[in-house]
Amino acid sequence: MSALSRTTVIVPCRDEAGAIGGVVSDLRAAGVTRVIVVDNGSRDDTAEVAAGAGAQVVRADRAGYGWACLAGVASAGGSELVGFIDGDGSFAAEDLARLAEIVASGEADMALGARPRCAMALHQRLGNALTLALLRMLYRLTLPDLMPLRVVRGDLLRALDMRGSRYQWLVEMLCKATRRGARVSVVRVRYGPRRSGESKVTGSGRQSLLAGADFLRALWTFRAW
């Protein structure tokens, strides 16, 4: 049995009707049996396209990447492994499968997919660099990227008592997992252009600033968790 068949994959998205069908189809072709697409207030046909491709669709009425992820985790229940992938098609399902194998084998409690630095815009690289420096300083966790592509043991994820948020989800999980002594593995993965539409974060200077502020808030808030 492949590790992906034991992994519930959560896909938070908003206004990704042009990409989400292909993302779900790729995941299912790679061996995922349960794909949860979280529609975070889409104004297009994201939910309908995702359902048509074979995903379970849940809705997160409160806007924010973290709120969408939280709704997905609530729907995942007692899943053995939980994976996260963006709904824009920029990541490959095959790379998620590599992460799932690492966690399923017991080699790590959480596996992260690191993007090439050259694939990110300058302001994104600068913001990531600051966040990563503080992760290293405050949590003694050295990483090359914040990595939204990830697979984590379900029991560990449930023990982290994750909160709903606008953008801090990625950093909150890293902070809390480190405090729990989790073993973290990093794998270099591919990162391509989105299949359609515009990024909700990097496509807007204002949203990038809000994301950066949320990352810093999480770093400070959970330092004593």
PyMOL commands that set and color helices and strands:
alter all, ss='L'
color gray80, all
select helices_A, chain A and resi 3-6+20-30+46-52+65-76+93-104+117-119+122-139+154-159+169-179+205-221
alter helices_A, ss='H'
color red, helices_A
select strands_A, chain A and resi 7-13+34-39+56-59+81-84+110-114+150-153+184-188
alter strands_A, ss='S'
color yellow, strands_A
deselect
rebuild
show_as cartoon
